[in-house]
Amino acid sequence: MDKFGKSQSVKRVEDVRFLTGGGRYVDDIAPAGALRAFVFRAPVAHAVITTLDVRDARQADGVHAVLTVADLEAAGMDINMFGATVKNLDGTQGASPDRPLLAKGKMRFVGEPVAFIVADTLEQARDAAELIELDYDDLPAKMDMAVGGAPVHEDVPDNRAFDWGMGDQAATDAAFKAAARTVSLEVGDNRILVSSLEPRGCFAQWHGDRVHVSLGGQGVWAHKEAISKALAIDPEDVRVSNPDVGGGFGMKGFPYPEYPLAAHAARVTGRPVRWMSDRTEAMLTDNAGRDLTSLAEFAFDETNKITAYRVHTRCNLGAYNSHFGQVIQSQLFSRVLMGVYDVQNTWLHVEGFYTNTTYVDAYRGAGRPEAIYLLERLMDRAARELGVDPIELRRRNFIKPEQFPYQTSTGETYDVGDFDKLLSRALEEADMAGFAARKNADASKGLLRGFGLCYYIESILGDPSEGAKVEFNEDGTVTIYVGTQSTGQGHETVYAAFLSDQTGIPADMITVVQGDSDRIAQGGGTGGSRSVTVQNNATLATVSEMTEKFTAFLADEMGVPASEISFDDECFRAEGSNLTPSMLEVADMARAKGRDDLLVHEARATLPARSFPNGCHISEVVIDPETGVVRVDRYTVVDDFGNLINPMLAEGQVHGGVVQGIGQALTEHVVFDGDGQLLTASFMDYALPRADDVPIISFNSEPVPSTANIMGMKGCGEAGTVGALAAVANAVQDALWERGVRQADMPFTPHKVWELLNGEVLAAE
């Protein structure tokens, strides 16, 4: 640990400016005099456009442009956005209907962009939108995940986007036929909104033949590619930058229509153009998360060892393929399909459906929370039906430490793990021994207390390669250029501290530069819990190159062979020489000698394998049967993130992830009516968790260093959410079980829980 980030909880340096109003977000830095953009959006979920007349809007006061899809095509733009597809069971590719920047011929969800209005002021743009004549023929809205219904896309039969599978279906079916017992459970995973603190926004400005688009995102390179493709210009003529970003959670990781539309509008008008979403607009148009229903089945032998696992999932893609949409509940779900359990006979079958709703894409965890939620709900149900302790059932089926490296049935290789050790620590930290007394005390007050456990594992995702460049500046400071993008995680602190640990350069003399495609030619952005692991791996490669080149330079200065020079993270040393220069001093020496080639060092590195964070979450909830209110009373986490680079930042990430999991489990739920109108389009109707919904979260680290990277670390950004869903849901189910409630699905709102309790009572009467 002395070599690789001394595991010190360094305070976040960026918080000073954030907490004193010094943050610079995209709407703070838009060019003076920029025109304001407003998006005219579909008022209905499904309709054929018969008239779109924007002539009066174009003549309105202050209006500089009103763009329709016909205008984009006339300008030679590529109007179709990318959407990932997967391969079907029959070998064909999943459906890939057009996803236009602006609605073409049909409107397919409420909020779909129809026209892009640019005016001197936002008020003028809004007023002009009122003058647009839009006539349409309504079509039935397709709202369910089932074969058939009104076609969302005419070229997609039955609205089924893909039909995908992974595993050995024949072996799995055979194991079920031979099983001593089988257990099944169908659970829903409710649709949620991302609700980042800062909504999406951008500005676009042309400088000659080049355009600069600044946006709130999780990286710049995917946007650079998408904007150049849409505008039909060379990628080198596009600069994309990310300033400070107020939350992302996956949603800001990929392109949206507004960014190329703003760039084209700036080209048409010859003026900078800015656009910023309001909250309801964000709720209508930002990608949603989750929204799937799964049937999961276990096969057991006589000793309660799981012999097979079978899953059939139906997932909602929304109206179009989003950037990663088809991949989320198929390939990414499969990464941790069997969790931490030693089972090789598995079969995962996933069907994706188009509906007249906003598209669904990555949200904190992207497939892994969904997979673990399903698996851990089934583990608890199986324990109840088999009449065994759910803790012991897990222990019996854990992958054992001596089995690592362990290849899962879906082809992943878990490098290390000690799941039983973490489980034991979690039970101790959660005071499992005192649960019965707490439950009895609540029962005396007429309250129900439930205990919920989830043992999760997740896989870091994204590009395993990353680069880092270190530049020694004339004023004695150092700049490190990174290929990831902070959206609030504290990257400026952790990257500067890590470089300081490896070089002895004081952290307060290091500036972190991120999010600018002109200054950083290549990068993987932030997502999939990759950032610190992959970026620090690249930093190590750069420090190694820097040390080697400085050593060769010093050999001449010290008059000793390079092989006799060592570097101890603070100074260069050689026997027989009184010189012990630091990195900064060597840079000064090189500058004095005219060796500018030694003032900039850059390297790329690729992780040899993924790491697999894992851990145990334990939740206790208290339910008031009179009101149905569920309160999370205790929450304990024991995580294996390998070696922690900055424990405080890791704990903060876990806290945030757990809160997002509690939100989905208890309060958050997207609701549409039968016509596809969003009924939860404000925070009056969509219930984010508040401070009084969340208990003190006990975070504990029980590291088993990863062998998949030289630092021995594992990603932590999404782990809290991956474990929280099932921990809370299992606790609620545990509390309700004694009242006869056998099926409880998220979200556990007071109304739903009250109905579950009273429905059972009424049925009994």
C-alpha positions in Angstrom: 0.0 0.0 0.0 2.9 2.4 0.4 3.6 2.1 -3.3 0.1 2.4 -4.6 -1.8 5.2 -3.0 -1.3 5.3 0.7 -5.0 4.8 1.4 -5.3 8.2 3.0 -8.7 10.0 3.2 -7.6 13.2 1.6 -10.3 15.9 1.7 -11.8 16.9 -1.6 -10.0 20.0 -2.9 -12.8 20.8 -5.4 -15.4 21.2 -2.6 -14.1 24.6 -1.7 -15.2 26.1 -5.0 -18.4 24.0 -5.2 -19.5 25.0 -1.7 -18.7 28.7 -2.1 -20.5 29.1 -5.5 -17.3 28.9 -7.6 -18.4 25.9 -9.7 -18.5 26.6 -13.4 -21.2 24.6 -15.1 -22.2 24.7 -18.7 -25.0 27.3 -18.2 -22.5 29.5 -16.2 -20.0 29.7 -19.1 -22.2 30.1 -22.2 -20.8 32.9 -24.5 -22.1 36.4 -23.9 -24.9 37.2 -26.4 -25.6 33.5 -27.2 -29.0 32.8 -28.7 -31.4 30.7 -26.6 -32.8 27.5 -27.9 -36.1 25.9 -27.0 -37.3 22.4 -28.1 -40.8 22.0 -29.4 -41.8 18.5 -28.3 -44.4 15.9 -29.0 -47.5 16.4 -27.0 -48.7 12.8 -27.5 -47.1 9.4 -27.3 -48.0 8.0 -30.7 -49.3 9.8 -33.7 -48.8 10.4 -37.4 -47.8 14.0 -38.2 -50.1 15.3 -40.8 -49.1 19.0 -40.6 -46.0 20.7 -39.2 -46.2 24.4 -40.2 -43.5 26.6 -38.6 -43.8 29.7 -40.9 -45.5 31.9 -38.3 -42.9 30.8 -35.7 -40.1 31.8 -38.0 -41.6 35.3 -38.3 -42.0 35.8 -34.5 -40.2 38.5 -32.7 -36.6 37.7 -31.9 -36.6 34.3 -33.7 -33.5 33.5 -35.7 -34.2 29.9 -36.8 -36.8 27.1 -36.5 -35.4 23.8 -37.5 -37.5 20.8 -38.5 -36.3 17.4 -39.7 -36.8 18.5 -43.3 -34.4 21.4 -42.7 -31.8 19.0 -41.3 -32.1 16.7 -44.3 -31.9 19.6 -46.7 -28.7 20.7 -45.0 -27.1 17.3 -45.7 -27.2 16.2 -42.0 -27.2 12.6 -40.9 -30.4 12.6 -38.9 -30.2 9.1 -37.4 -28.6 8.5 -34.0 -26.7 5.4 -33.0 -28.4 2.7 -31.0 -26.6 -0.5 -29.9 -28.1 -3.9 -31.0 -27.4 -7.5 -29.9 -27.7 -10.7 -31.8 -30.9 -12.7 -31.6 -31.1 -16.4 -30.8 -31.7 -17.1 -34.5 -28.4 -15.4 -35.4 -30.0 -12.2 -36.8 -29.3 -8.8 -35.4 -31.7 -7.0 -33.1 -34.0 -4.5 -34.6 -32.5 -1.1 -35.6 -35.2 1.3 -36.5 -34.3 4.9 -37.3 -33.9 7.2 -34.4 -34.1 10.7 -35.9 -32.8 13.9 -34.2 -36.2 15.4 -34.8 -39.5 13.4 -35.3 -39.9 12.3 -38.8 -43.4 11.4 -39.9 -44.5 10.0 -36.5 -44.2 11.0 -32.9 -43.3 8.0 -30.7 -43.2 9.3 -27.1 -44.3 12.4 -25.2 -41.4 14.8 -25.3 -39.8 13.6 -28.5 -38.1 16.6 -30.2 -40.2 17.9 -33.1 -38.7 21.3 -33.8 -35.7 23.4 -32.5 -36.4 27.1 -32.0 -33.6 29.7 -31.6 -34.3 33.2 -30.5 -32.7 36.2 -28.8 -34.4 35.1 -25.5 -35.8 32.0 -24.1 -39.2 33.7 -23.6 -39.3 34.6 -27.3 -38.4 31.0 -28.3 -41.2 29.7 -26.0 -43.7 32.2 -27.5 -42.7 31.1 -31.0 -43.4 27.5 -30.1 -47.0 28.5 -29.4 -47.3 29.6 -33.1 -46.3 26.2 -34.5 -49.2 24.4 -36.2 -48.9 20.7 -35.5 -51.7 18.4 -36.6 -51.6 14.7 -36.2 -53.7 11.5 -36.3 -53.6 9.8 -33.0 -52.5 6.1 -32.8 -53.0 3.7 -29.9 -50.1 3.9 -27.4 -48.1 0.7 -26.9 -47.4 0.7 -23.2 -46.8 -2.9 -22.1 -43.9 -5.4 -22.5 -45.8 -8.0 -24.5 -45.8 -9.3 -28.1 -48.1 -7.4 -30.3 -50.0 -4.2 -30.0 -49.9 -1.0 -32.0 -46.6 -1.0 -33.9 -44.2 1.6 -32.6 -42.1 1.0 -35.8 -43.7 -0.4 -38.9 -40.6 -2.5 -39.7 -40.4 -4.2 -36.3 -43.0 -7.1 -36.1 -44.7 -7.5 -32.7 -42.7 -4.6 -31.3 -40.0 -7.1 -30.2 -36.6 -5.4 -30.5 -34.5 -8.4 -29.8 -34.7 -12.0 -28.5 -31.4 -12.9 -26.9 -30.0 -15.7 -24.9 -26.8 -16.8 -23.1 -25.8 -20.1 -21.5 -26.4 -23.7 -22.0 -30.1 -24.1 -22.3 -30.1 -27.9 -22.8 -27.9 -28.6 -19.7 -29.9 -26.1 -17.6 -33.2 -27.7 -18.6 -31.8 -31.2 -17.9 -30.7 -30.0 -14.4 -34.2 -28.8 -13.7 -35.7 -32.1 -14.7 -33.3 -33.9 -12.4 -33.7 -31.5 -9.5 -34.9 -32.5 -6.0 -36.6 -29.2 -5.6 -37.3 -26.1 -7.7 -38.2 -22.6 -6.7 -39.3 -19.7 -8.9 -40.1 -16.1 -8.4 -41.3 -13.3 -10.8 -40.3 -9.8 -9.8 -40.6 -6.4 -11.4 -37.8 -3.8 -11.5 -39.6 -0.5 -11.6 -38.8 2.3 -14.1 -37.0 5.3 -12.5 -35.7 8.7 -13.5 -32.1 9.7 -13.2 -32.7 13.2 -11.7 -29.2 14.5 -11.7 -28.8 17.7 -9.7 -27.8 19.6 -12.9 -30.1 19.0 -15.8 -28.6 18.4 -19.3 -27.5 21.5 -21.2 -25.0 22.7 -23.8 -23.8 25.6 -25.9 -22.3 25.6 -29.4 -20.1 28.1 -31.0 -18.3 28.1 -34.4 -14.8 29.4 -34.9 -14.3 29.4 -38.6 -14.8 25.9 -39.8 -14.6 24.3 -36.4 -17.4 24.0 -33.8 -17.0 24.0 -30.1 -19.8 22.2 -28.2 -19.6 22.4 -24.4 -22.0 20.1 -22.5 -22.6 18.5 -19.2 -21.4 14.9 -19.8 -19.4 12.0 -18.7 -16.7 12.3 -21.3 -16.3 14.1 -24.6 -15.2 11.6 -27.3 -18.5 9.8 -27.9 -20.2 13.2 -28.3 -17.4 14.4 -30.7 -18.1 11.4 -32.9 -21.8 11.8 -32.8 -21.8 15.5 -33.5 -19.3 15.1 -36.4 -21.5 12.3 -37.8 -24.7 14.3 -37.5 -23.2 17.5 -39.1 -21.3 15.5 -41.7 -18.0 17.1 -41.0 -14.6 15.8 -40.1 -14.2 14.9 -36.4 -11.1 17.1 -36.2 -13.5 20.1 -36.9 -15.4 19.3 -33.7 -14.2 20.3 -30.2 -16.3 19.0 -27.2 -15.7 20.1 -23.7 -17.1 19.2 -20.3 -16.9 21.9 -17.6 -18.0 21.1 -14.0 -20.8 18.6 -14.2 -23.5 18.2 -11.5 -24.2 14.5 -11.6 -24.4 11.9 -14.4 -25.1 8.4 -13.2 -24.9 7.0 -16.7 -27.5 9.3 -18.2 -25.0 11.9 -19.3 -22.6 9.3 -20.8 -24.0 9.3 -24.3 -25.3 11.6 -27.1 -28.7 13.3 -27.2 -30.4 15.2 -30.1 -30.0 18.6 -28.6 -26.2 18.7 -28.9 -25.9 18.4 -32.7 -29.1 20.5 -33.1 -27.4 23.3 -31.2 -24.3 23.0 -33.3 -26.3 23.1 -36.5 -28.4 26.0 -35.3 -25.2 27.9 -34.5 -23.9 27.2 -38.0 -27.2 28.4 -39.5 -27.4 31.6 -37.5 -23.8 32.4 -37.3 -24.2 33.0 -33.6 -23.5 31.0 -30.4 -26.5 28.9 -29.3 -27.2 27.7 -25.8 -29.8 25.2 -24.5 -30.6 24.1 -21.0 -33.2 21.6 -20.0 -35.7 22.4 -17.3 -36.7 19.8 -14.7 -39.9 18.6 -16.3 -38.3 18.5 -19.7 -35.5 16.4 -18.2 -38.1 14.0 -16.7 -39.8 13.7 -20.1 -36.6 13.2 -22.3 -33.6 12.0 -20.3 -33.2 8.3 -20.6 -34.9 6.3 -17.8 -33.5 3.3 -15.9 -34.5 -0.3 -15.2 -38.1 -1.1 -16.3 -38.1 -4.9 -16.6 -39.9 -8.0 -15.3 -38.1 -11.3 -14.8 -39.0 -14.8 -14.0 -36.1 -16.6 -12.1 -35.9 -20.2 -11.2 -33.5 -22.3 -9.1 -33.0 -26.1 -9.3 -31.7 -27.7 -6.0 -30.3 -31.1 -5.2 -31.1 -33.0 -1.9 -28.4 -31.0 0.0 -29.8 -27.6 -1.0 -27.0 -27.0 -3.4 -28.1 -25.0 -6.5 -27.7 -27.0 -9.6 -29.1 -24.7 -12.2 -30.4 -21.1 -12.6 -32.9 -20.0 -15.3 -34.0 -16.5 -16.1 -36.5 -15.1 -18.6 -36.5 -11.3 -18.7 -38.8 -8.9 -20.6 -37.4 -5.4 -20.7 -38.7 -2.1 -22.0 -36.5 -0.2 -24.4 -38.8 2.8 -24.8 -39.6 4.1 -28.3 -36.1 3.7 -29.7 -32.8 1.9 -29.2 -30.8 4.2 -26.9 -27.1 4.3 -27.1 -26.6 1.1 -25.0 -30.2 0.1 -24.6 -30.3 -3.4 -26.0 -27.0 -4.2 -24.2 -28.1 -3.3 -20.7 -30.5 -6.1 -19.8 -28.7 -8.7 -21.9 -24.9 -8.6 -22.0 -24.4 -6.4 -19.0 -27.0 -8.3 -17.0 -25.1 -11.5 -17.8 -21.8 -10.2 -16.4 -23.0 -11.1 -12.9 -25.8 -13.4 -13.7 -25.0 -16.0 -11.1 -23.5 -13.6 -8.6 -21.2 -15.1 -6.0 -22.7 -18.6 -6.2 -21.0 -21.7 -7.7 -23.4 -22.8 -10.4 -22.4 -23.6 -14.0 -25.8 -24.6 -15.5 -27.4 -21.3 -16.4 -29.7 -20.0 -19.1 -30.6 -16.3 -19.5 -33.3 -15.4 -22.1 -34.1 -11.8 -22.6 -36.7 -10.2 -24.8 -36.7 -6.4 -25.5 -39.8 -4.5 -26.5 -40.4 -1.0 -27.9 -43.1 1.0 -26.2 -44.3 4.6 -26.6 -42.2 5.9 -23.8 -38.9 7.6 -23.3 -36.0 5.4 -24.1 -34.2 3.4 -21.4 -30.4 3.3 -21.0 -27.7 3.1 -18.4 -28.5 4.1 -14.8 -26.1 3.6 -11.9 -25.0 0.0 -12.3 -26.5 -0.7 -15.8 -27.6 -4.3 -15.7 -25.7 -5.4 -12.7 -28.2 -4.0 -10.1 -31.0 -5.6 -12.0 -29.2 -9.0 -12.1 -28.3 -9.0 -8.4 -31.7 -7.8 -7.3 -33.4 -10.7 -9.1 -30.9 -13.3 -7.8 -30.9 -12.1 -4.2 -34.7 -11.9 -4.1 -34.8 -15.5 -5.3 -32.3 -16.6 -2.7 -34.5 -15.4 0.1 -37.6 -16.9 -1.5 -35.8 -20.2 -1.9 -34.7 -20.2 1.7 -38.3 -19.8 2.8 -39.7 -22.5 0.6 -36.9 -24.9 1.5 -37.3 -24.1 5.2 -33.6 -23.2 5.7 -31.7 -20.2 7.0 -31.2 -17.7 4.1 -27.7 -16.9 5.5 -26.7 -20.6 5.5 -28.2 -21.2 2.1 -25.9 -18.5 0.7 -22.9 -19.9 2.5 -23.6 -23.3 1.2 -23.6 -22.1 -2.4 -20.7 -19.5 -2.2 -17.8 -19.8 -4.5 -15.0 -20.8 -2.1 -11.7 -18.9 -1.8 -9.7 -21.9 -3.1 -11.8 -21.9 -6.3 -10.3 -18.6 -7.6 -9.6 -17.6 -10.3 -13.2 -18.7 -11.0 -14.8 -18.8 -14.5 -18.5 -18.1 -14.4 -21.0 -19.8 -16.6 -21.2 -16.6 -18.7 -17.5 -16.4 -19.3 -16.3 -13.9 -16.7 -13.3 -14.7 -14.7 -13.5 -13.6 -11.0 -10.0 -13.1 -9.8 -10.3 -13.2 -6.0 -12.9 -13.3 -3.3 -13.7 -14.3 0.3 -17.4 -14.0 0.4 -18.0 -16.0 3.6 -15.5 -13.7 5.5 -17.3 -10.6 4.4 -20.7 -12.1 5.2 -19.6 -12.9 8.7 -18.2 -9.4 9.2 -21.4 -7.9 8.0 -23.5 -9.9 10.4 -21.3 -8.8 13.3 -21.3 -5.2 12.3 -25.1 -5.2 11.8 -25.6 -6.8 15.3 -27.6 -9.7 13.9 -27.6 -11.2 17.4 -29.7 -8.3 18.6 -32.3 -8.4 15.8 -34.8 -10.6 17.6 -34.9 -8.2 20.6 -35.4 -5.2 18.3 -38.1 -7.1 16.4 -39.9 -7.9 19.7 -39.7 -4.4 20.9 -41.3 -3.1 17.7 -44.0 -5.8 17.8 -45.0 -4.5 21.3 -45.7 -1.2 19.6 -47.7 -2.7 16.8 -44.9 -2.3 14.3 -43.3 -4.8 11.9 -39.5 -5.2 11.6 -37.8 -7.0 8.8 -34.3 -8.1 8.1 -32.9 -8.1 4.6 -29.5 -9.3 3.2 -28.0 -9.0 -0.2 -24.6 -10.3 -1.2 -23.6 -8.6 -4.4 -20.8 -8.8 -6.9 -20.4 -6.4 -9.8 -18.0 -6.0 -12.8 -16.2 -2.8 -13.7 -17.0 -1.9 -17.3 -15.9 0.3 -20.1 -12.7 0.7 -22.1 -9.9 -1.1 -20.2 -7.3 1.3 -21.8 -6.6 4.8 -20.7 -3.9 7.4 -21.1 -2.3 10.0 -18.9 -0.1 13.0 -19.7 2.0 14.8 -17.2 3.4 18.3 -18.0 5.9 20.3 -16.0 5.0 24.0 -16.3 7.4 27.0 -16.2 5.9 28.3 -13.0 6.9 25.1 -11.2 3.4 23.5 -11.2 2.4 20.3 -12.8 -0.6 19.4 -15.0 -2.0 15.9 -15.4 -4.4 15.3 -18.3 -6.8 12.5 -17.8 -9.3 10.6 -20.1 -12.1 10.3 -17.5 -14.6 12.9 -16.4 -15.8 13.8 -12.9 -19.5 14.4 -12.4 -19.1 14.9 -8.7 -17.0 12.0 -7.5 -13.9 13.9 -6.5 -11.5 13.0 -9.3 -9.5 16.2 -9.0 -8.6 15.1 -5.5 -7.9 11.5 -6.0 -5.8 11.9 -9.2 -3.7 14.7 -7.8 -3.1 12.8 -4.6 -2.2 9.6 -6.5 0.3 11.3 -8.7 1.7 13.0 -5.6 2.0 9.6 -3.9 4.0 8.2 -6.8 6.2 11.2 -7.5 6.6 13.3 -4.3 5.2 16.3 -6.2 3.0 18.2 -3.6 -0.6 17.6 -4.5 -1.4 21.3 -4.2 1.0 21.9 -7.1 -0.9 19.5 -9.4 -3.7 20.6 -11.6 -6.0 17.9 -13.1 -7.3 18.7 -16.7 -10.2 16.6 -18.0 -13.1 16.9 -20.5 -11.6 18.6 -23.5 -11.2 16.8 -26.8 -8.7 19.4 -28.1 -6.4 19.0 -25.1 -6.9 15.2 -24.6 -6.9 13.3 -27.8 -8.4 10.1 -26.6 -10.2 8.8 -23.5 -12.8 6.4 -22.3 -14.9 8.8 -20.2 -16.5 7.9 -16.9 -18.9 5.0 -16.4 -19.1 1.4 -15.2 -17.0 2.1 -12.1 -13.9 2.3 -14.3 -12.5 5.8 -13.6 -10.0 5.5 -10.7 -8.9 2.0 -11.5 -8.2 2.6 -15.2 -7.0 6.2 -14.9 -4.5 5.5 -12.1 -3.2 2.5 -14.0 -2.4 4.9 -16.8 -0.8 7.3 -14.4 1.5 4.6 -13.1 2.5 3.9 -16.7 3.3 7.6 -17.2 5.2 7.9 -14.0 7.2 4.8 -15.0 8.1 6.4 -18.3 8.9 9.7 -16.6 11.2 8.0 -14.0 13.0 6.1 -16.7 13.7 9.2 -18.8 14.7 11.3 -15.8 17.0 8.6 -14.7 18.8 8.6 -18.1 19.1 12.3 -17.9 20.5 12.3 -14.4 23.1 9.6 -15.2 25.0 12.3 -17.1 24.3 15.0 -14.5 25.4 12.8 -11.6 28.2 11.1 -13.5 27.0 7.6 -12.6 25.5 4.7 -14.6 21.7 4.9 -14.9 21.5 1.4 -13.3 22.8 2.9 -10.0 20.1 5.6 -9.8 17.0 4.8 -7.9 13.8 6.8 -7.2 11.9 6.3 -3.9 8.7 8.2 -4.7 10.3 11.4 -3.4 13.9 11.8 -4.7 16.4 10.3 -7.1 19.4 8.8 -5.3 22.7 7.3 -6.3 25.6 6.0 -4.1 28.5 8.3 -4.3 26.5 11.4 -5.3 25.3 14.1 -3.0 22.6 15.0 -5.4 19.0 13.9 -4.4 16.8 15.9 -6.7 13.0 15.6 -6.6 10.9 15.3 -9.7 10.3 19.0 -9.8 14.0 19.7 -9.5 14.9 17.4 -12.3 12.3 19.1 -14.5 14.0 22.5 -13.6 17.4 21.0 -14.5 16.0 19.7 -17.8 14.5 23.1 -18.7 17.8 24.8 -17.9 19.5 22.4 -20.3 17.0 23.0 -23.0 15.6 19.5 -22.7 11.9 20.4 -23.4 11.4 16.8 -24.4 11.6 15.9 -20.7 8.9 18.3 -19.6 6.0 16.3 -21.1 5.5 12.6 -20.5 2.6 10.5 -21.8 1.7 6.9 -21.7 -1.3 4.6 -22.2 -2.0 1.4 -20.3 -4.5 -1.4 -20.5 -5.8 -3.4 -17.6 -5.2 -7.1 -18.2 -8.6 -8.0 -16.8 -11.7 -6.6 -15.0 -12.0 -6.4 -11.2 -15.1 -7.5 -9.4 -16.1 -5.5 -6.4 -18.3 -7.4 -4.0 -19.8 -7.1 -0.6 -22.7 -7.7 1.8 -25.5 -5.2 2.5 -27.8 -5.7 5.5 -30.9 -3.6 6.0 -33.5 -3.5 8.7 -36.9 -1.8 8.0 -39.7 -0.9 10.3 -43.3 -0.9 8.9 -46.3 0.8 10.5 -49.3 -1.4 9.4 -51.7 1.4 10.1 -50.2 3.6 7.5 -48.1 1.4 5.3 -45.1 3.6 5.9 -41.7 1.8 5.5 -38.7 3.3 7.3 -35.2 2.0 6.8 -34.0 1.9 10.4 -30.5 0.4 10.1 -28.1 -0.1 7.2 -24.8 -1.9 7.2 -22.3 -2.4 4.4 -19.1 -4.5 4.3 -17.4 -4.1 0.9 -14.4 -5.6 -0.7 -13.0 -2.9 -3.0 -9.5 -4.3 -2.8 -6.9 -1.7 -1.8 -8.7 1.7 -1.2 -7.0 4.7 -2.7 -9.0 7.2 -0.8 -11.3 5.5 1.8 -13.4 8.7 2.4 -14.2 9.1 -1.3 -15.1 5.4 -1.6 -17.4 5.7 1.4 -19.1 8.7 -0.1 -19.7 6.8 -3.3 -21.2 3.9 -1.4 -23.4 6.3 0.6 -24.7 7.9 -2.6 -25.3 4.6 -4.3 -27.2 3.2 -1.3 -29.4 6.2 -1.2 -30.3 5.8 -4.9 -31.1 2.1 -4.1 -33.3 3.1 -1.2 -35.0 5.7 -3.4 -35.9 3.1 -6.0 -37.0 0.6 -3.4 -39.3 2.9 -1.4 -40.3 6.1 -3.2 -39.3 6.4 -6.9 -41.5 5.2 -9.6 -42.3 6.5 -13.1 -46.0 6.3 -14.0 -47.6 6.8 -17.4 -51.3 6.8 -18.1 -52.7 4.5 -20.8 -52.1 7.2 -23.5 -48.4 7.5 -22.7 -48.7 10.8 -20.8 -46.1 11.0 -18.0 -47.9 11.5 -14.7 -44.7 11.9 -12.6 -43.2 14.9 -14.4 -42.2 17.0 -11.4 -40.9 16.5 -7.9 -44.4 17.0 -6.6 -45.2 13.6 -8.2 -41.9 11.8 -8.5 -40.6 11.2 -5.0 -36.8 11.3 -4.6 -35.5 10.1 -1.2 -35.0 12.8 1.3 -32.6 13.0 4.3 -35.3 11.6 6.7 -35.7 8.6 4.5 -32.1 7.4 5.0 -30.5 6.1 8.2 -26.8 6.5 9.2 -25.1 4.0 6.8 -22.4 2.0 8.4 -19.6 1.5 5.9 -16.8 -1.1 6.5 -14.0 -2.3 4.3 -12.8 -5.9 4.2 -10.3 -5.9 1.2 -9.2 -8.8 -0.8 -6.7 -7.1 -3.2 -7.5 -7.7 -6.8 -5.0 -9.4 -9.1 -6.5 -7.8 -12.1 -4.5 -4.6 -11.7 -1.1 -3.7 -10.2 -2.8 -1.5 -7.5 -5.0 -4.3 -6.2 -8.1 -2.1 -6.3 -11.6 -2.6 -7.4 -14.1 0.0 -8.7 -16.6 1.4 -6.2 -18.9 3.9 -8.0 -21.9 1.7 -8.6 -21.6 -0.9 -5.8 -23.9 0.9 -3.3 -26.8 0.7 -5.7 -26.1 -2.9 -6.8 -26.4 -4.1 -3.2 -29.1 -1.8 -1.9 -32.1 -2.9 -3.9 -32.4 -6.4 -2.7 -31.2 -5.6 0.8 -34.1 -3.2 1.3 -36.7 -5.3 -0.7 -35.8 -8.5 1.2 -36.2 -6.6 4.5 -39.7 -5.4 3.5 -40.7 -8.9 2.3 -39.4 -10.4 5.6 -41.5 -8.0 7.6 -44.6 -8.6 5.5 -44.2 -12.4 5.4 -45.6 -13.0 8.9 -48.8 -11.2 7.8 -49.2 -13.6 4.9 -47.9 -11.3 2.2 -46.0 -13.6 -0.3 -45.3 -11.2 -3.1 -44.1 -7.7 -2.6 -42.5 -5.6 -5.4 -40.8 -2.2 -5.5 -41.5 0.5 -4.9 -42.8 -0.1 -1.4 -44.8 3.1 -1.1 -47.2 3.5 1.9 -50.2 3.0 -0.3 -48.9 -0.2 -1.9 -47.8 -1.6 1.5 -51.1 -0.7 3.2 -53.0 -2.4 0.3 -50.8 -5.5 0.6 -51.4 -5.8 4.3 -55.1 -5.0 4.1 -55.7 -7.0 1.0 -54.4 -10.1 2.8 -56.6 -9.3 5.8 -59.7 -8.8 3.6 -59.0 -12.0 1.7 -58.7 -13.9 5.0 -62.0 -12.5 6.1 
